């Protein structure tokens, strides 16, 4: 029964984020779907900056919603540890974890899972609970499965955004080339006209 429930949850989250072409929308919808279909009220997605010097919360639900926009050095927090080690982190007692950075004082335990696509780490899903030791093996497996699905959707959205930027750059370059070609043709016509008069 648990396996069936896990598959339904995974399907619903995938359905919620599939087809999204904006990474911010993917993160927001993923957080909403995970919170709704798992019953985990405190969910966030954090992404590293391009230089991997800090991470920031880009989408969140529950008590973590106020953390959207919060940024921390990559060496800080359980999220930072997850990014650095690329491993799932289970924190049974947040107050006892030396790396824990409080997203909200009521959160007592958490699990953080890297958003991995291929060899790349795109970010972290962080799930918090008001209970101590709230995340057992089944919850960790579900969180890791959800992270794989969200990572795929995030990567697709990033690729789409990059292709759109490249396409826009090519269009600008083609337009500049057309303008230069037209200018050169006009000058050639002027030179031809001048040559005929001489």
C-alpha positions in Angstrom: 0.0 0.0 0.0 2.8 2.4 0.8 4.4 1.8 -2.5 1.2 2.6 -4.3 0.7 5.8 -2.2 4.3 6.8 -3.1 3.7 6.2 -6.8 0.5 8.2 -6.7 2.3 11.1 -4.9 5.1 11.0 -7.4 2.7 11.0 -10.3 0.8 13.9 -8.9 3.9 16.0 -8.4 5.2 15.1 -11.8 1.9 16.1 -13.3 2.0 19.4 -11.5 5.5 20.4 -12.8 5.5 18.7 -16.2 5.3 21.1 -19.1 6.5 24.1 -17.1 9.1 26.1 -19.0 10.1 28.6 -16.3 12.4 27.3 -13.6 10.8 29.6 -11.0 7.3 28.2 -11.8 8.7 24.6 -11.6 10.1 25.3 -8.1 6.9 27.0 -6.9 4.6 24.4 -8.3 6.8 21.5 -7.1 6.7 22.9 -3.5 3.0 23.3 -3.6 2.4 19.8 -5.0 4.8 18.2 -2.6 3.2 19.9 0.4 -0.3 19.0 -0.9 0.2 15.4 -1.8 2.6 14.3 0.9 1.1 16.2 3.8 4.5 17.7 4.6 3.6 21.3 5.3 7.1 22.8 5.4 8.8 22.3 2.1 11.4 24.5 0.3 13.6 24.4 -2.8 17.0 26.1 -2.5 19.3 26.7 -5.5 23.0 27.6 -5.5 24.2 30.7 -7.3 26.2 30.3 -10.5 29.5 30.6 -8.6 28.5 28.1 -5.9 29.3 30.7 -3.2 25.8 30.8 -1.7 22.4 29.2 -1.9 19.0 30.9 -1.7 15.4 29.7 -1.1 13.4 30.2 -4.3 10.1 28.6 -3.3 8.7 27.5 0.0 5.5 26.4 1.9 4.3 26.4 5.4 6.5 27.9 8.1 9.3 28.1 5.5 7.4 30.4 3.2 8.9 33.4 5.0 12.4 32.2 4.0 11.8 32.8 0.2 14.7 35.0 -0.9 16.9 34.1 2.1 20.5 33.5 1.0 23.3 31.8 2.9 26.9 31.1 2.3 27.4 27.6 0.7 29.3 26.5 3.8 26.2 27.2 6.0 23.2 25.2 6.9 22.1 21.6 6.2 21.1 22.8 2.7 24.7 23.9 2.2 26.0 20.6 3.5 23.7 18.8 1.1 25.1 20.8 -1.8 28.7 20.3 -0.7 28.4 16.5 -0.1 25.7 15.8 -2.7 24.1 13.4 -0.2 20.7 13.3 1.4 20.8 14.6 5.0 18.4 13.4 7.6 18.3 15.6 10.7 16.2 13.9 13.5 16.8 16.9 15.9 17.4 20.2 14.2 18.5 21.8 17.5 21.3 19.3 17.8 22.7 19.7 14.3 25.7 22.0 14.2 24.9 23.1 10.6 21.2 23.7 11.1 20.1 27.3 10.1 16.6 27.9 11.4 14.0 28.6 8.7 11.5 28.7 11.5 11.7 28.0 15.2 8.9 25.4 15.2 10.8 23.1 12.8 12.4 20.3 14.9 13.6 17.8 12.2 14.2 17.9 8.5 15.4 15.9 5.5 17.3 17.6 2.7 17.8 15.9 -0.7 20.0 17.1 -3.6 18.2 17.9 -6.9 20.4 15.8 -9.1 20.2 15.5 -12.9 22.9 13.3 -14.3 26.2 14.4 -12.8 25.0 17.9 -11.9 23.4 19.1 -8.6 20.8 21.8 -9.4 19.7 22.5 -5.8 18.1 21.0 -2.8 14.6 20.0 -1.6 14.3 20.7 2.2 11.4 19.2 4.1 10.8 20.2 7.7 8.6 18.9 10.5 7.4 20.2 13.8 8.1 16.7 15.2 11.4 15.2 16.3 12.7 12.4 14.2 9.9 12.7 11.7 11.6 11.2 8.6 12.1 7.4 8.5 13.2 5.3 5.5 9.9 5.5 3.6 9.8 9.3 3.8 13.4 9.6 2.7 12.8 7.3 -0.3 9.8 9.4 -1.2 11.7 12.6 -0.9 14.5 11.3 -3.0 12.1 10.1 -5.7 10.4 13.5 -5.7 13.8 15.2 -6.0 14.6 13.2 -9.1 11.3 14.3 -10.7 11.8 17.9 -9.7 15.4 18.0 -10.9 14.3 16.7 -14.4 11.6 19.4 -14.6 14.0 22.1 -13.5 16.7 21.0 -15.9 14.1 21.0 -18.8 13.0 24.5 -17.9 16.6 25.7 -17.7 17.4 24.2 -21.1 14.3 25.8 -22.6 15.3 29.2 -21.1 18.8 28.8 -22.4 17.6 27.9 -25.9 15.2 30.9 -25.9 18.1 33.2 -25.0 20.3 31.7 -27.7 17.5 32.0 -30.2 17.0 35.7 -29.3 20.7 36.3 -29.6 20.8 34.7 -33.0 17.8 36.8 -34.1 19.6 39.9 -33.0 22.7 38.8 -34.8 20.8 38.1 -38.0 19.0 41.5 -37.8 22.4 43.2 -37.3 23.8 41.3 -40.3 20.8 42.2 -42.4 21.3 45.9 -41.5 25.0 45.7 -42.3 24.3 43.9 -45.6 21.7 46.6 -46.6 24.1 49.3 -45.7 26.9 47.7 -47.8 24.5 47.2 -50.7 23.5 50.9 -50.5 27.2 51.9 -50.5 28.0 49.6 -53.4 25.1 51.1 -55.4 26.4 54.6 -54.6 29.9 53.5 -55.8 28.5 51.9 -59.0 26.5 55.1 -59.7 29.6 57.2 -59.1 31.8 54.8 -61.3 29.3 55.2 -64.2 29.5 59.0 -64.0 33.3 59.0 -64.2 
